[in-house]
């Protein structure tokens, strides 16, 4: 085993590698990276279905094409604002709030309609 390490050391010629730091960073950020990768997959799928380019999506979102490229790589820690822009530009839903939906589903329909009506009336006033 030490002979292998010696050969590897000779091949690398003492050059340092950042792989360990990158691996540690990925471990520490695993939770949001997993979600970011899932969103990236959905965005790529929607782009394909709608025959859109990343450049066109960037224009629809008013961001740079480089930013969209980071999104589709799954390496961007997305804000709620960015997720909302993606949803609007692509006409898809990327995120739901499960607890909120459970509460709404548990309410009788009349209560939901009354609640929505009150909200709409407040905005109109």
Backbone as CSV, one residue per row, in Angstrom:
resi,resn,N_x,N_y,N_z,CA_x,CA_y,CA_z,C_x,C_y,C_z
1,UNK,0.827,-1.196,0.000,0.000,0.000,0.000,0.868,1.254,0.000
2,UNK,1.955,1.238,0.777,2.827,2.405,0.832,3.508,2.656,-0.509
3,UNK,3.709,1.582,-1.283,4.314,1.742,-2.602,3.364,2.501,-3.534
4,UNK,2.084,2.222,-3.413,1.077,2.923,-4.225,1.064,4.398,-3.857
5,UNK,1.089,4.697,-2.567,1.110,6.096,-2.125,2.359,6.801,-2.648
6,UNK,3.476,6.106,-2.627,4.736,6.676,-3.105,4.625,7.010,-4.596
7,UNK,4.076,6.080,-5.375,3.904,6.313,-6.808,2.944,7.473,-7.070
8,UNK,1.856,7.514,-6.301,0.903,8.622,-6.451,1.563,9.952,-6.115
9,UNK,2.371,9.958,-5.064,3.102,11.165,-4.682,4.038,11.628,-5.779
10,UNK,4.711,10.687,-6.423,5.612,11.021,-7.520,4.834,11.576,-8.713
11,UNK,3.687,10.979,-8.999,2.872,11.437,-10.128,2.332,12.849,-9.900
12,UNK,1.937,13.128,-8.677,1.370,14.450,-8.397,2.445,15.498,-8.201
13,UNK,3.671,15.085,-7.976,4.815,15.987,-7.814,4.556,17.045,-6.748
14,UNK,3.907,16.640,-5.684,3.693,17.549,-4.561,2.603,18.586,-4.768
15,UNK,1.887,18.526,-5.891,0.810,19.479,-6.144,-0.337,19.186,-5.186
16,UNK,-0.860,20.239,-4.592,-1.975,20.028,-3.678,-3.279,19.970,-4.460
17,UNK,-4.199,19.249,-3.930,-5.502,19.101,-4.566,-6.569,19.566,-3.582
18,UNK,-7.607,20.173,-4.112,-8.676,20.677,-3.260,-9.823,19.683,-3.156
19,UNK,-9.616,18.445,-3.597,-10.717,17.485,-3.617,-11.276,17.235,-2.225
20,UNK,-10.407,17.187,-1.214,-10.888,16.913,0.142,-11.771,18.049,0.645
21,UNK,-11.362,19.272,0.374,-12.166,20.429,0.790,-13.499,20.463,0.050
22,UNK,-13.451,20.141,-1.236,-14.693,20.121,-2.022,-15.637,19.021,-1.529
23,UNK,-15.072,17.876,-1.218,-15.893,16.769,-0.709,-16.518,17.139,0.631
24,UNK,-15.759,17.785,1.478,-16.278,18.219,2.781,-17.396,19.241,2.596
25,UNK,-17.192,20.187,1.669,-18.211,21.194,1.392,-19.492,20.535,0.899
26,UNK,-19.365,19.535,-0.004,-20.551,18.828,-0.500,-21.272,18.098,0.616
27,UNK,-20.519,17.489,1.530,-21.150,16.809,2.676,-21.906,17.797,3.549
28,UNK,-21.300,18.944,3.808,-21.930,19.951,4.673,-23.163,20.584,4.035
29,UNK,-23.210,20.619,2.726,-24.311,21.274,2.008,-25.220,20.284,1.293
30,UNK,-25.144,19.029,1.690,-25.885,17.959,1.019,-27.389,18.240,0.939
31,UNK,-27.976,18.770,2.003,-29.438,18.948,2.047,-29.928,19.871,0.942
32,UNK,-29.353,21.071,0.845,-29.845,21.990,-0.186,-29.346,21.605,-1.571
33,UNK,-28.180,20.965,-1.672,-27.707,20.509,-2.979,-28.650,19.470,-3.574
34,UNK,-29.169,18.593,-2.734,-30.107,17.572,-3.201,-31.363,18.222,-3.784
35,UNK,-31.871,19.227,-3.094,-33.056,19.939,-3.577,-32.737,20.729,-4.852
36,UNK,-31.555,21.333,-4.884,-31.135,22.094,-6.056,-31.002,21.199,-7.284
37,UNK,-30.486,19.986,-7.087,-30.376,19.040,-8.198,-31.762,18.619,-8.697
38,UNK,-32.701,18.426,-7.775,-34.061,18.049,-8.166,-34.717,19.164,-8.974
39,UNK,-34.515,20.405,-8.539,-35.066,21.543,-9.275,-34.410,21.641,-10.647
40,UNK,-33.106,21.447,-10.699,-32.387,21.503,-11.978,-32.960,20.495,-12.968
41,UNK,-33.230,19.288,-12.482,-33.804,18.258,-13.349,-35.159,18.699,-13.889
42,UNK,-36.006,19.245,-13.023,-37.340,19.692,-13.450,-37.237,20.834,-14.452
43,UNK,-36.310,21.758,-14.226,-36.125,22.886,-15.140,-35.660,22.376,-16.506
44,UNK,-34.688,21.470,-16.517,-34.210,20.915,-17.789,-35.323,20.188,-18.535
45,UNK,-36.131,19.461,-17.796,-37.254,18.748,-18.406,-38.253,19.734,-19.008
46,UNK,-38.561,20.805,-18.280,-39.505,21.815,-18.771,-38.934,22.543,-19.991
47,UNK,-37.646,22.850,-19.969,-37.020,23.493,-21.130,-37.154,22.618,-22.365
48,UNK,-36.928,21.332,-22.186,-37.030,20.389,-23.291,-38.460,20.306,-23.807
49,UNK,-39.422,20.179,-22.894,-40.832,20.069,-23.285,-41.322,21.315,-24.000
50,UNK,-40.868,22.478,-23.550,-41.340,23.745,-24.119,-40.443,24.248,-25.244
51,UNK,-39.423,23.456,-25.588,-38.482,23.812,-26.660,-37.865,25.189,-26.426
52,UNK,-37.465,25.441,-25.180,-36.829,26.705,-24.804,-35.336,26.494,-24.597
53,UNK,-34.571,27.521,-24.872,-33.140,27.479,-24.585,-32.893,28.108,-23.218
54,UNK,-31.713,27.836,-22.680,-31.342,28.473,-21.415,-31.267,29.987,-21.590
55,UNK,-30.831,30.426,-22.754,-30.729,31.860,-23.033,-32.113,32.512,-23.017
56,UNK,-33.099,31.846,-23.612,-34.466,32.375,-23.628,-35.038,32.399,-22.213
57,UNK,-34.774,31.345,-21.436,-35.233,31.320,-20.040,-34.609,32.465,-19.266
58,UNK,-33.337,32.722,-19.485,-32.662,33.834,-18.804,-33.350,35.157,-19.125
59,UNK,-33.714,35.346,-20.380,-34.405,36.579,-20.785,-35.770,36.682,-20.106
60,UNK,-36.501,35.562,-20.040,-37.822,35.568,-19.386,-37.722,35.881,-17.898
61,UNK,-36.618,35.450,-17.279,-36.424,35.658,-15.841,-35.686,36.959,-15.526
62,UNK,-35.164,37.609,-16.563,-34.368,38.824,-16.393,-33.104,38.556,-15.572
63,UNK,-32.427,37.453,-15.910,-31.147,37.094,-15.297,-30.164,36.772,-16.417
64,UNK,-28.919,36.530,-16.072,-27.919,36.205,-17.088,-28.011,34.730,-17.486
65,UNK,-27.609,34.423,-18.720,-27.568,33.013,-19.129,-26.627,32.182,-18.244
66,UNK,-25.572,32.801,-17.744,-24.643,32.093,-16.861,-25.339,31.663,-15.570
67,UNK,-26.228,32.511,-15.060,-26.964,32.172,-13.844,-27.895,30.992,-14.103
68,UNK,-28.579,31.003,-15.242,-29.452,29.878,-15.600,-28.625,28.609,-15.738
69,UNK,-27.425,28.717,-16.308,-26.551,27.557,-16.442,-26.197,26.991,-15.072
70,UNK,-25.930,27.851,-14.097,-25.656,27.380,-12.729,-26.884,26.683,-12.138
71,UNK,-28.061,27.198,-12.450,-29.296,26.582,-11.949,-29.437,25.169,-12.501
72,UNK,-29.254,25.011,-13.808,-29.450,23.691,-14.417,-28.324,22.718,-14.090
73,UNK,-27.223,23.212,-13.563,-26.160,22.334,-13.069,-26.498,21.815,-11.676
74,UNK,-27.472,22.455,-11.021,-27.846,22.041,-9.669,-26.879,22.533,-8.620
75,UNK,-26.115,23.562,-8.951,-25.105,24.051,-8.013,-25.443,25.408,-7.428
76,UNK,-26.655,25.870,-7.637,-27.061,27.188,-7.165,-27.989,27.051,-5.966
77,UNK,-27.683,27.784,-4.900,-28.537,27.817,-3.715,-29.637,28.833,-4.004
78,UNK,-30.779,28.342,-4.464,-31.847,29.191,-4.983,-32.644,29.881,-3.879
79,UNK,-33.009,31.124,-4.148,-33.889,31.855,-3.235,-35.334,31.562,-3.626
80,UNK,-36.242,31.885,-2.748,-37.665,31.731,-3.070,-38.039,32.616,-4.259
81,UNK,-37.438,33.782,-4.339,-37.697,34.685,-5.461,-37.301,34.034,-6.786
82,UNK,-36.139,33.405,-6.819,-35.678,32.750,-8.043,-36.570,31.570,-8.401
83,UNK,-36.970,30.797,-7.402,-37.868,29.670,-7.652,-39.182,30.170,-8.236
84,UNK,-39.702,31.261,-7.689,-40.951,31.840,-8.205,-40.770,32.322,-9.650
85,UNK,-39.625,32.920,-9.962,-39.352,33.362,-11.337,-39.295,32.167,-12.289
86,UNK,-38.648,31.096,-11.848,-38.580,29.879,-12.673,-39.976,29.333,-12.924
87,UNK,-40.782,29.253,-11.862,-42.143,28.722,-11.999,-42.954,29.565,-12.981
88,UNK,-42.851,30.875,-12.873,-43.616,31.768,-13.752,-43.137,31.653,-15.200
89,UNK,-41.828,31.676,-15.396,-41.271,31.627,-16.749,-41.565,30.314,-17.444
90,UNK,-41.564,29.218,-16.687,-41.754,27.894,-17.287,-43.195,27.390,-17.184
91,UNK,-44.014,28.067,-16.388,-45.392,27.625,-16.225,-45.500,26.296,-15.503
92,UNK,-44.603,26.072,-14.542,-44.608,24.826,-13.776,-44.559,25.144,-12.290
93,UNK,-44.846,24.135,-11.481,-44.732,24.280,-10.029,-43.521,23.474,-9.571
94,UNK,-42.599,24.157,-8.930,-41.387,23.508,-8.450,-41.430,23.227,-6.961
95,UNK,-42.241,23.983,-6.242,-42.217,23.880,-4.795,-43.618,24.049,-4.232
96,UNK,-43.956,23.199,-3.279,-45.216,23.339,-2.571,-44.931,23.329,-1.077
97,UNK,-45.802,23.953,-0.351,-45.684,23.948,1.099,-46.677,22.910,1.602
98,UNK,-46.190,21.749,1.955,-47.032,20.603,2.280,-47.925,20.884,3.476
99,UNK,-47.388,21.446,4.524,-48.171,21.701,5.723,-49.361,22.606,5.409
100,UNK,-49.133,23.659,4.606,-50.193,24.576,4.216,-51.262,23.841,3.428
101,UNK,-50.854,23.010,2.489,-51.813,22.280,1.666,-52.634,21.303,2.500
102,UNK,-51.995,20.681,3.505,-52.737,19.774,4.383,-53.816,20.528,5.145
103,UNK,-53.481,21.723,5.621,-54.457,22.520,6.373,-55.626,22.926,5.491
104,UNK,-55.332,23.357,4.261,-56.388,23.761,3.339,-57.252,22.567,2.980
105,UNK,-56.654,21.412,2.741,-57.403,20.213,2.377,-58.309,19.762,3.513
106,UNK,-57.912,20.009,4.753,-58.702,19.576,5.903,-59.898,20.484,6.145
107,UNK,-59.870,21.702,5.634,-60.977,22.638,5.849,-62.151,22.292,4.936
108,UNK,-63.367,22.518,5.424,-64.530,22.344,4.540,-64.459,23.356,3.395
109,UNK,-64.992,23.009,2.246,-64.928,23.891,1.072,-65.520,25.265,1.341
110,UNK,-66.607,25.325,2.104,-67.237,26.624,2.376,-66.290,27.527,3.152
111,UNK,-65.529,26.948,4.078,-64.595,27.746,4.873,-63.471,28.286,3.999
112,UNK,-63.016,27.477,3.054,-61.951,27.913,2.152,-62.466,29.040,1.265
113,UNK,-63.678,28.866,0.696,-64.254,29.911,-0.159,-64.466,31.199,0.622
114,UNK,-64.958,31.089,1.853,-65.174,32.274,2.683,-63.847,32.946,2.996
115,UNK,-62.847,32.158,3.296,-61.521,32.693,3.601,-60.927,33.408,2.395
116,UNK,-61.062,32.808,1.223,-60.550,33.423,0.003,-61.338,34.687,-0.299
117,UNK,-62.632,34.658,-0.107,-63.469,35.833,-0.340,-63.081,36.991,0.559
118,UNK,-62.805,36.708,1.836,-62.381,37.757,2.764,-61.068,38.366,2.319
119,UNK,-60.145,37.538,1.877,-58.837,38.035,1.422,-59.005,38.913,0.187
120,UNK,-59.858,38.463,-0.745,-60.069,39.222,-1.967,-60.746,40.548,-1.655
121,UNK,-61.727,40.529,-0.744,-62.446,41.759,-0.391,-61.532,42.752,0.302
122,UNK,-60.606,42.294,1.122,-59.676,43.196,1.792,-58.800,43.894,0.780
123,UNK,-58.357,43.152,-0.248,-57.494,43.736,-1.271,-58.261,44.770,-2.094
124,UNK,-59.546,44.513,-2.327,-60.344,45.419,-3.136,-60.637,46.718,-2.397
125,UNK,-60.687,46.630,-1.063,-61.052,47.808,-0.267,-59.970,48.842,-0.213
